[in-house]
Amino acid sequence: MKKTPLLTLENAKEIIEEIPTPFHIYDEAGIRANARALKKAFSWNKGYREYFAVKATPNPYILQILKEEGCGCDCASYAELLLAQAVGCTGHDVMFSSNVTPEKDMRKAYEMGAYINLDDATHVDFLARIANGKVPETVCLRYNPGGSFSLGNTIMDMPRDAKYGMTEDQMAGAIRRLMKMGTKHFGIHAFLASNTTQNGYYPELASQLFRLAVRLRNATGCHFSFINLSGGVGVDYRPEQPASDIALIGEGVRQQYEEILTPQGMDDIAIFTELGRFMLAPYGHLIS
């Protein structure tokens, strides 16, 4: 892939007259076009939503641009929740996924009405305590299948070594307990690889999570309202690397959806994503 700078040397010299280096500069038109291409790739799913991974670029101006393009915020900390709130993202515009979560963070997410993604089976009691027994109507659970998930990428593709997520049995137990507490709808979340440009990653992950949803529905009688494929879709940092084809990826997920969920009467499930670098990396430069 040919790499084309966002601005010329002359442009940079003009900007430097007003803004000293170092600074980052972003291509707003590129960011917006990319967000729209992503949305189009998953337009077959009525409930589709991208929750931008705030940790990737915690900048309120960037968050505002993405919010205008229909994106929500994926937050992992108290500070990120505050950033989301600052640009007007609250309630189900926010997905909160955290590891070793401080009470202050969990309480803030609950008070904002965010989707809360429980990282561990013990977090059921943690959430119930924070909520004074009034657990959210919709709760998400993070899945860890164990084993390996190799796609030729050595970044975060060994679930057995991961510090987060529940087993299938733990998820079933958490669902039953939450249903008794009043939760009516559930989500599934999993993050098994990072920065992979293999277009088969999302479809393969979707296949695993869709089949998991069917098994858990059959085992517990619960209703799943969404499945969050998280992040992992990467970018081609070097010319010799392949580029992700988001249209092809979206089509691959659609095929799995119609093959697995639709025949089970589960075609009301929304698909969520939590992309970070895919949304911004090709559209920013560091000027120094």
C-alpha positions in Angstrom: 0.0 0.0 0.0 1.4 3.4 -0.9 1.6 5.7 2.1 0.5 9.3 1.4 1.1 12.0 3.9 -1.9 14.0 5.1 -0.1 17.3 4.4 2.8 18.7 2.5 6.1 20.0 4.0 4.9 23.5 3.1 1.6 22.9 5.0 3.6 21.7 8.0 5.8 24.8 8.0 2.8 27.0 7.9 1.2 25.3 10.9 4.5 25.4 12.8 4.4 29.2 12.7 1.4 29.0 15.0 1.8 25.7 16.8 5.2 24.5 18.0 6.3 20.9 17.5 5.8 18.2 18.5 2.1 17.8 17.7 -0.3 15.4 16.2 -2.4 16.3 13.2 -5.4 14.3 12.0 -7.3 14.0 8.8 -10.9 14.6 9.8 -12.4 13.8 6.4 -10.5 10.5 6.4 -11.7 9.6 9.9 -15.3 10.3 8.9 -15.1 8.4 5.7 -13.7 5.4 7.5 -16.4 5.5 10.2 -19.0 5.5 7.4 -17.4 2.6 5.6 -17.4 0.6 8.8 -21.1 1.4 9.4 -21.9 0.5 5.8 -20.1 -2.9 6.2 -22.4 -3.8 9.0 -25.5 -2.1 7.8 -27.2 -5.5 7.3 -27.5 -5.6 11.1 -30.2 -3.2 12.4 -28.7 -2.7 15.8 -25.0 -2.4 14.8 -22.9 0.1 16.7 -19.2 0.9 16.9 -18.0 1.8 20.4 -14.7 3.6 19.8 -11.9 2.3 22.1 -11.2 5.6 24.0 -7.9 4.2 25.3 -6.6 4.3 21.7 -6.8 8.1 21.5 -8.4 9.7 24.6 -9.0 13.1 22.9 -12.3 14.8 23.3 -12.1 16.4 19.9 -11.7 13.0 18.2 -14.4 11.5 20.4 -16.8 14.3 19.3 -16.1 13.7 15.6 -16.8 9.9 16.0 -19.9 10.7 18.1 -21.2 12.8 15.2 -20.7 9.7 13.0 -22.8 7.6 15.3 -20.1 5.9 17.4 -20.3 5.3 21.1 -17.4 5.0 23.6 -15.7 1.9 24.8 -14.3 2.9 28.3 -12.0 1.0 30.6 -11.4 3.5 33.4 -12.9 6.4 35.4 -11.0 9.0 33.3 -12.3 7.5 30.1 -15.9 7.6 31.5 -15.4 11.3 32.2 -14.2 11.9 28.7 -17.2 10.1 27.2 -19.5 12.1 29.5 -17.8 15.3 28.4 -18.8 14.8 24.8 -22.3 13.8 25.6 -22.0 10.0 25.6 -23.9 8.5 28.5 -26.3 5.6 29.0 -26.1 2.9 26.3 -23.8 5.2 24.3 -21.1 3.8 26.6 -19.7 0.3 27.0 -17.6 -0.2 30.2 -15.1 -3.0 30.1 -12.6 -3.1 32.9 -10.1 -5.4 34.5 -9.3 -5.4 38.3 -12.0 -2.7 38.5 -11.9 -0.1 41.3 -15.2 0.5 43.0 -15.3 4.2 42.0 -15.1 3.2 38.3 -17.8 0.6 38.5 -20.1 3.0 40.4 -19.5 5.7 37.8 -20.4 3.4 35.0 -23.5 2.3 36.8 -24.6 5.8 37.5 -24.1 6.8 33.9 -26.3 3.9 32.8 -23.5 2.4 30.7 -23.5 -1.1 29.4 -21.4 -2.9 32.0 -19.3 -5.8 30.8 -18.4 -8.1 33.7 -14.9 -9.4 33.5 -15.1 -12.1 36.2 -17.8 -14.3 37.8 -17.2 -12.6 41.1 -18.2 -9.3 39.6 -21.9 -10.3 39.8 -21.8 -9.7 43.5 -19.7 -6.6 43.0 -22.2 -5.1 40.6 -25.1 -6.1 42.9 -23.5 -4.3 45.8 -22.7 -1.2 43.8 -26.3 -1.2 42.5 -27.9 -1.8 46.0 -29.5 -4.9 44.5 -31.0 -3.1 41.5 -28.9 -4.6 38.8 -29.1 -3.2 35.3 -31.8 -4.6 33.0 -29.0 -5.4 30.5 -25.6 -6.8 31.5 -22.7 -8.0 29.3 -20.4 -10.9 30.2 -16.8 -11.3 28.9 -15.9 -14.7 27.5 -12.6 -16.5 27.6 -12.6 -19.7 25.6 -9.1 -20.8 26.8 -6.7 -22.5 24.5 -5.1 -20.6 21.7 -6.5 -18.4 18.9 -3.6 -18.2 16.4 -4.0 -16.1 13.2 -0.3 -15.6 12.6 -0.4 -12.7 15.1 1.5 -13.0 18.4 -0.4 -10.1 20.1 -3.0 -11.2 22.5 -4.1 -14.4 20.7 -3.6 -16.9 23.6 -6.8 -16.8 25.6 -5.4 -19.4 28.0 -2.9 -16.8 29.1 -5.3 -13.9 29.4 -6.2 -12.4 32.7 -9.8 -11.6 31.9 -13.0 -13.3 30.9 -15.2 -16.2 32.1 -15.5 -19.8 31.0 -18.8 -21.0 29.5 -19.9 -22.6 32.7 -19.1 -19.5 34.7 -21.1 -17.4 32.2 -24.1 -19.7 32.6 -23.9 -19.5 36.4 -23.6 -15.7 36.2 -26.6 -15.4 33.9 -28.8 -17.5 36.2 -27.9 -15.4 39.2 -28.4 -12.1 37.4 -31.8 -13.3 36.0 -32.9 -13.9 39.6 -31.7 -10.4 40.5 -33.8 -8.9 37.7 -31.6 -8.7 34.6 -33.6 -9.3 31.5 -31.2 -9.1 28.6 -27.6 -10.0 28.1 -24.6 -9.3 25.9 -21.5 -11.4 25.1 -18.0 -9.8 24.7 -14.7 -11.3 23.7 -11.3 -10.0 22.7 -9.0 -12.7 21.4 -6.5 -11.0 19.1 -5.0 -7.5 18.4 -4.1 -5.7 15.2 -4.7 -8.6 12.9 -5.1 -7.8 9.2 -6.5 -11.2 8.4 -10.0 -10.7 7.2 -11.1 -14.0 8.7 -10.6 -12.9 12.3 -14.0 -11.3 12.9 -16.0 -13.9 11.1 -14.2 -16.7 13.0 -14.7 -14.9 16.3 -18.3 -14.2 15.4 -18.9 -17.9 14.7 -17.6 -18.9 18.1 -19.6 -16.3 19.9 -22.8 -16.9 18.0 -22.6 -20.6 18.8 -21.9 -19.8 22.4 -25.0 -17.6 22.5 -27.1 -20.4 21.2 -25.8 -22.8 23.8 -26.2 -20.4 26.7 -29.7 -19.4 25.5 -30.7 -23.1 25.5 -29.1 -23.8 28.9 -30.5 -20.8 30.7 -33.5 -19.5 28.8 -31.9 -16.0 28.7 -32.3 -13.4 26.0 -29.2 -12.0 24.3 -29.6 -8.5 22.9 -26.1 -7.9 21.6 -22.8 -9.6 20.8 -19.7 -7.4 21.0 -16.8 -8.5 18.8 -14.6 -6.0 20.5 -11.5 -4.8 18.7 -8.7 -6.6 16.9 -9.1 -5.5 13.3 -5.7 -4.0 12.5 -4.0 -1.7 10.0 -1.1 -2.2 7.6 1.7 -0.3 9.2 4.2 -1.4 6.6 3.9 -1.4 2.7 4.4 -5.1 2.5 1.5 -5.8 5.0 -2.0 -6.6 3.8 -4.8 -4.1 4.5 -8.0 -5.1 6.3 -11.0 -5.1 4.0 -13.8 -4.0 6.2 -16.5 -4.7 3.6 -15.3 -8.2 3.3 -15.1 -8.6 7.0 -18.7 -7.4 7.5 -19.9 -9.8 4.9 -18.1 -12.6 6.6 -19.8 -11.8 9.9 -23.2 -11.6 8.1 -22.8 -15.1 6.7 -22.1 -16.5 10.1 -25.0 -14.6 11.6 -27.5 -16.0 9.0 -26.0 -19.5 9.3 -26.0 -19.7 13.1 -28.4 -17.2 14.7 -31.2 -16.7 12.2 -32.3 -20.4 12.2 -32.4 -20.3 16.0 -34.8 -17.3 16.0 -32.0 -15.1 17.4 -31.9 -12.6 14.6 -32.8 -9.7 16.8 -29.2 -9.7 18.2 -27.3 -6.5 17.6 -23.6 -6.6 16.6 -21.2 -4.2 18.4 -17.5 -3.5 17.7 -14.9 -1.7 19.7 -12.3 -0.7 17.2 -9.4 1.7 18.1 -6.4 1.9 15.8 -8.5 0.8 12.8 -10.5 4.0 13.2 -7.6 6.5 13.5 -4.1 5.1 12.8 -4.1 5.7 9.0 -5.4 9.3 9.6 -2.9 10.8 12.0 0.7 12.1 11.8 3.2 13.1 14.5 5.0 16.3 13.4 8.3 16.9 15.1 
